[in-house]
Protein backbone atom coordinates (compact mmCIF):
# COMPACT_ATOMS: atom_id res chain seq x y z
CA UNK A 1 0.00 0.00 0.00
CA UNK A 2 2.77 2.42 0.93
CA UNK A 3 4.87 1.49 -2.10
CA UNK A 4 1.90 2.06 -4.44
CA UNK A 5 1.21 5.45 -2.90
CA UNK A 6 4.80 6.52 -3.46
CA UNK A 7 4.87 5.59 -7.17
CA UNK A 8 5.12 8.56 -9.49
CA UNK A 9 3.47 7.88 -12.85
CA UNK A 10 2.02 9.88 -15.71
CA UNK A 11 -1.67 10.47 -15.19
CA UNK A 12 -1.51 9.83 -11.44
CA UNK A 13 -2.72 12.84 -9.47
CA UNK A 14 -0.22 12.61 -6.64
CA UNK A 15 2.16 10.51 -4.63
CA UNK A 16 3.26 10.18 -1.02
CA UNK A 17 6.39 12.34 -0.71
CA UNK A 18 9.63 10.56 0.17
CA UNK A 19 10.10 12.63 3.35
CA UNK A 20 6.89 11.25 4.92
CA UNK A 21 7.40 8.15 7.07
CA UNK A 22 5.90 4.88 5.74
CA UNK A 23 2.19 4.43 6.41
CA UNK A 24 2.52 1.55 8.87
CA UNK A 25 5.01 3.51 10.94
CA UNK A 26 2.72 6.54 11.03
CA UNK A 27 -0.17 4.33 12.13
CA UNK A 28 2.09 2.73 14.75
CA UNK A 29 1.47 -0.76 13.33
CA UNK A 30 4.04 -3.51 13.79
CA UNK A 31 4.98 -4.57 10.27
CA UNK A 32 5.67 -8.16 11.31
CA UNK A 33 2.06 -8.60 12.48
CA UNK A 34 0.35 -6.66 9.66
CA UNK A 35 -0.28 -9.64 7.36
CA UNK A 36 -1.69 -11.80 10.17
CA UNK A 37 -3.96 -8.96 11.23
CA UNK A 38 -5.31 -8.55 7.70
CA UNK A 39 -5.69 -12.27 6.98
CA UNK A 40 -7.55 -12.86 10.25
CA UNK A 41 -9.26 -9.48 10.58
CA UNK A 42 -12.67 -10.88 11.56
CA UNK A 43 -11.13 -13.01 14.28
CA UNK A 44 -9.26 -10.07 15.81
CA UNK A 45 -11.50 -7.04 15.36
CA UNK A 46 -15.16 -6.14 14.95
CA UNK A 47 -16.13 -2.47 14.84
CA UNK A 48 -12.93 -0.55 15.41
CA UNK A 49 -9.26 -1.01 14.59
CA UNK A 50 -6.38 1.05 15.88
CA UNK A 51 -3.78 1.53 18.53
CA UNK A 52 -4.90 0.76 22.06
CA UNK A 53 -5.14 4.43 23.03
CA UNK A 54 -7.62 5.06 20.21
CA UNK A 55 -9.64 1.94 21.01
CA UNK A 56 -9.94 3.03 24.63
CA UNK A 57 -10.94 6.57 23.60
CA UNK A 58 -13.64 5.21 21.28
CA UNK A 59 -14.84 2.77 23.95
CA UNK A 60 -15.29 5.67 26.37
CA UNK A 61 -16.85 7.93 23.73
CA UNK A 62 -19.50 5.30 22.99
CA UNK A 63 -20.10 4.53 26.67
CA UNK A 64 -18.90 0.95 26.31
CA UNK A 65 -16.62 -1.14 28.49
CA UNK A 66 -14.69 -2.77 25.64
CA UNK A 67 -14.56 -3.54 21.91
CA UNK A 68 -13.54 -6.79 20.32
CA UNK A 69 -9.97 -6.20 19.24
CA UNK A 70 -8.47 -4.66 22.34
CA UNK A 71 -6.36 -7.75 23.05
CA UNK A 72 -5.39 -8.00 19.36
CA UNK A 73 -4.39 -4.34 19.34
CA UNK A 74 -1.78 -5.06 21.99
CA UNK A 75 -0.18 -7.60 19.64
CA UNK A 76 -0.66 -5.84 16.31
CA UNK A 77 0.15 -2.28 17.23
CA UNK A 78 3.24 -0.79 18.84
RODOFI-75407 format. One record per residue: residue in three letters; residue number from 1; y, z, x of N, C-alpha, C, O, CB in turn. Coordinates in steps of 0.001 Angstrom, whole numbers, plus 500000, padded with zeros to 6 digits. Last residue first. Glycine has a CB too. Layout:
 rest  nr    nc2    nc3    nc1   cac2   cac3   cac1    cc2    cc3    cc1    oc2    oc3    oc1   cbc2   cbc3   cbc1
  Ala NUM      Y      Z      X      Y      Z      X      Y      Z      X      Y      Z      X      Y      Z      X
...
***
This chain:
 rest  nr    nc2    nc3    nc1   cac2   cac3   cac1    cc2    cc3    cc1    oc2    oc3    oc1   cbc2   cbc3   cbc1
  Unk  78 498892 517960 502104 499213 518836 503241 499957 520058 502780 500312 520910 503596 500038 518093 504287
  Unk  77 496355 517247 499675 497723 517227 500148 497940 518254 501248 497260 519278 501310 498677 517478 499001
  Unk  76 493632 517660 499160 494158 516306 499344 495511 516282 500018 495791 515405 500835 494255 515613 498023
  Unk  75 493197 520419 498876 492402 519640 499823 493073 518314 500166 493080 517896 501323 491011 519386 499257
  Unk  74 495016 521234 496968 494941 521987 498218 494185 521203 499288 494497 521311 500474 494267 523343 497984
  Unk  73 494397 519532 494900 495662 519340 495606 495662 520087 496931 496246 519620 497909 496836 519805 494739
  Unk  72 492090 520619 493863 492000 519361 494606 493261 519123 495421 493195 518569 496519 491762 518187 493652
  Unk  71 493137 522795 492495 492245 523045 493640 492099 521785 494481 491992 521878 495703 490855 523530 493160
  Unk  70 494695 521417 490610 495343 522343 491535 494444 522652 492724 494931 522762 493849 495723 523636 490815
  Unk  69 493323 519905 488826 493804 519241 490029 494433 520195 491025 494679 519819 492171 494791 518186 489662
  Unk  68 494341 520799 485675 493209 520324 486457 493779 519569 487648 494626 518690 487485 492244 519417 485601
  Unk  67 496849 523293 485721 496464 521908 485439 495209 521610 486233 495036 522115 487342 497613 520898 485796
  Unk  66 497794 526480 484253 497234 525642 485306 497046 524217 484792 497079 523968 483587 495892 526220 485809
  Unk  65 499326 527630 482293 498862 528493 483378 498301 527678 484536 498326 528132 485680 497805 529466 482866
  Unk  64 502401 526227 480946 500947 526310 481097 500605 527267 482224 501468 527666 483007 500337 524915 481367
  Unk  63 504997 525422 480469 504534 526666 479895 503024 526834 479948 502436 527503 479098 504993 526763 478490
  Unk  62 505989 523254 481759 505300 522994 480497 504747 524267 479852 504100 524201 478806 504174 522010 480724
  Unk  61 507027 524469 484039 507931 523732 483148 507304 523510 481774 507989 523568 480753 508310 522384 483772
  Unk  60 504677 525435 485252 505672 526370 484713 506577 525680 483702 506864 526230 482638 506515 526972 485846
  Unk  59 503519 522983 485966 502775 523949 485163 503746 524908 484482 503646 525158 483281 501762 524730 486038
  Unk  58 505480 521949 487639 505207 521277 486363 504435 522195 485424 504670 522186 484215 504420 519974 486594
  Unk  57 505297 523770 489771 506566 523602 489063 506343 522970 487692 506939 523396 486702 507534 522741 489892
  Unk  56 502644 523324 490574 503031 524631 490057 504350 524567 489288 504503 525235 488266 503143 525632 491199
  Unk  55 502852 520672 491454 501940 521012 490361 502328 522344 489733 502340 522481 488510 500489 521065 490864
  Unk  54 504666 520981 493558 505055 520210 492385 504140 520491 491196 504602 520542 490056 505045 518725 492709
  Unk  53 503120 522548 495327 504426 523031 494863 504852 522300 493593 505346 522925 492655 505493 522851 495962
  Unk  52 500936 520836 495877 500762 522061 495103 502082 522582 494544 502137 523013 493392 500113 523127 495961
  Unk  51 501715 517385 495340 501534 518527 496222 501545 519792 495363 502097 519806 494262 502648 518576 497329
  Unk  50 499959 515619 492693 501050 515885 493617 500733 517043 494524 499641 517610 494489 502323 516156 492866
  Unk  49 499463 514699 489366 498993 514594 490744 500188 514887 491628 501303 514451 491341 498369 513174 491055
  Unk  48 498450 515453 486012 499451 515410 487071 498771 515333 488431 497662 515831 488622 500375 516639 486998
  Unk  47 496214 515274 484336 497531 514837 483866 498555 514669 484969 499442 513823 484864 498051 515807 482872
  Unk  46 493837 515362 486237 493855 514954 484838 495224 514420 484440 495372 513217 484229 493467 516123 483939
  Unk  45 491684 515184 489192 492961 515361 488501 492842 514931 487043 491900 514241 486654 494074 514561 489205
  Unk  44 489006 514894 490079 489927 515814 490740 491146 516172 489889 491583 517323 489869 490385 515216 492037
  Unk  43 487683 513020 488602 486991 514276 488868 487938 515333 489429 487698 516530 489272 485838 514045 489835
  Unk  42 489417 510876 488591 489117 511557 487328 488390 512871 487506 488474 513749 486647 488300 510668 486456
  Unk  41 489301 510090 491385 490522 510580 490738 490227 511404 489492 490735 512517 489353 491420 509415 490373
  Unk  40 487618 509216 493367 487144 510246 492445 488300 510882 491675 488269 512070 491358 486369 511321 493208
  Unk  39 489044 507351 494840 487729 506982 494312 487237 507971 493259 486505 507583 492348 486720 506894 495445
  Unk  38 491309 508867 495562 491446 507702 494691 490111 507346 494051 490051 507069 492853 491992 506504 495478
  Unk  37 490222 510869 497200 491035 511227 496044 491182 510087 495054 491181 510309 493844 492392 511676 496492
  Unk  36 489021 509335 499185 488198 510168 498305 488972 510533 497046 488421 510505 495945 487735 511445 499038
  Unk  35 491366 508224 500343 490357 507359 499718 489484 508163 498761 489231 507721 497640 489482 506677 500793
  Unk  34 492749 510568 501339 493336 509659 500347 492274 508844 499618 492285 508784 498389 494328 508719 501019
  Unk  33 491934 512170 503392 491401 512476 502063 491872 511514 500981 491448 511622 499830 491782 513871 501678
  Unk  32 493295 511246 505615 491836 511309 505666 491215 511530 504289 490081 511116 504051 491399 512415 506604
  Unk  31 495996 511617 504977 495434 510272 504979 493913 510283 504929 493305 509433 504280 495898 509520 506203
  Unk  30 497361 513914 502874 496488 513787 504040 495781 512441 503967 495057 512160 503011 495454 514961 504110
  Unk  29 500652 513511 501783 499237 513328 501466 498462 513175 502759 498848 512404 503638 499019 512097 500543
  Unk  28 503449 513605 501531 502729 514748 502088 501240 514718 501717 500646 515744 501385 503362 516052 501600
  Unk  27 504895 511433 500984 504334 512132 499826 503531 513359 500229 502997 514069 499377 503458 511192 499024
  Unk  26 505417 510591 503548 506544 511029 502719 506066 511803 501500 506744 512718 501034 507379 509828 502278
  Unk  25 502834 509838 504323 503510 510942 505013 504658 511485 504170 504852 512698 504085 504035 510481 506385
  Unk  24 502389 507681 502627 501548 508871 502519 502168 510072 503225 502033 511203 502759 500168 508591 503094
  Unk  23 504436 505848 503536 504429 506414 502190 503602 507686 502098 504070 508680 501542 503905 505400 501208
  Unk  22 505898 506285 506811 504883 505742 505899 504806 506538 504590 505076 507738 504556 503512 505736 506583
  Unk  21 509507 506592 507143 508145 507070 507399 507159 506440 506412 507543 506098 505294 508086 508611 507304
  Unk  20 511700 503977 507919 511254 504919 506889 509795 505279 507148 508952 504404 507347 511431 504315 505457
  Unk  19 512204 501996 509757 512631 503349 510102 512210 504402 509071 512351 505598 509325 514126 503376 510262
  Unk  18 511405 499589 508593 510564 500174 509631 510931 501621 509937 510067 502401 510336 510658 499352 510889
  Unk  17 511831 499373 505013 512337 499288 506386 511454 500055 507370 510833 501054 507007 513764 499823 506452
  Unk  16 509912 497619 502806 510182 498980 503263 510646 498884 504712 509918 498361 505555 508910 499908 503123
  Unk  15 511598 494766 501408 510506 495371 502161 510910 496792 502531 512094 497126 502566 510161 494535 503435
  Unk  14 512261 492316 498822 512608 493359 499778 511381 493880 500491 510258 493472 500198 513325 494497 499085
  Unk  13 511496 489973 497447 512840 490534 497281 513204 491572 498318 514379 491692 498664 512967 491137 495933
  Unk  12 510004 487141 498831 509831 488557 498488 511207 489207 498496 511987 489019 499429 508852 489284 499489
  Unk  11 510617 484643 499762 510470 484806 498326 510244 486251 497891 510291 486548 496697 509340 483966 497848
  Unk  10 508965 485098 502819 509880 484288 502021 509585 484511 500542 508425 484559 500133 509757 482782 502389
  Unk   9 508311 488513 503750 507882 487147 503475 508955 486421 502675 509743 487035 501955 506538 487136 502716
  Unk   8 507360 491303 505384 508559 490512 505120 508106 489069 504966 507586 488466 505905 509636 490665 506271
  Unk   7 505660 494263 504556 505592 492828 504874 506896 492139 504501 507456 492374 503430 504409 492159 504138
  Unk   6 505744 496812 503594 506517 496541 504803 506501 495058 505203 507248 494649 506092 505983 497381 505945
  Unk   5 504027 496892 501460 505452 497102 501211 506330 496782 502408 507521 496511 502256 505687 498516 500796
  Unk   4 501595 496633 502784 502063 495556 501903 503560 495671 501662 504276 494670 501659 501308 495585 500562
  Unk   3 501476 499130 504080 501494 497897 504866 502042 496743 504034 502860 495962 504519 500082 497560 505382
  Unk   2 501271 500855 501874 502420 500930 502767 502575 499631 503551 503679 499098 503668 502278 502118 503727
  Unk   1 498832 500000 500830 500000 500000 500000 501243 500000 500883 502168 499220 500653 499991 501202 499051
***
